[in-house]
């Protein structure tokens, strides 16, 4: 097996998603994932602690990008403008592989209670990172929580539209996430 080829983590994620789609999450073993990715089992464990972690690969990076974008937003930016800056920053890290895997990951998560629970924890982590960054900007806690939750929902909606959209479309994720945030902002005005 090729042990030192670059991109082992990405290959492991793709292999796992493929196997989860073909035979289900529970029936897929770490050994099968490593074999499909062309790496050793020990290489798998250098990148991931278990097979659940494959579908949340990059969560720490995504949290950091969202928070950094919020932190770096102009001082005059309101909470949702800062969240928009975070969405733009995080979206810049999403490429063709993320787009291609989106619908397949969604299907794998929908078919497994264990993965649904892990996905929910990922969402909590992303919202917490945005909330902390907003609070650090001086945004009151309740407002920071609400803005972060809207940002998370916008990211998820934008990602779903982008990943399930026309593959010939070269458009990046950011316009989809920002449009979703604007739609949610307008929807909150109608709450009364």
C-alpha angles and dihedrals in degrees: 000000000000105000104173105040113126122250097042093146093052092046090051092052092048092046092049094049090049093049093044088053094046101043108005132260097272094050093051119093131201088241091057092048092050092047092049090049092048096241136110124264089247089056088054090055092048088063104031135026093214141344093273089065092062093075094050095045109144096025092125091050092046091050090050093048092049091049094044091051090052092046093049095047114115114277089242092058116113120227096272092043088054090048088051089054088051091050091051092050094048093044091057089067094056114095140169094293091056090049094049095047096046100089093040093051090047090054093047092050092047090054097051129060090199092055092045089056091048091048090052090053089050090054091050090051094050092048091048092053092052092044092052092049091050093048089050087057089057098259111150112256099247092047091046091052093048094046091048093050090049089049091051092049090047091050092050094046093045092047092050092051092045097045094044094043133096109311091208088062109099092198117133126234097253098078090052094049093045092048089051090050091051091049090051092047089054091046092055089057089060093055090083 
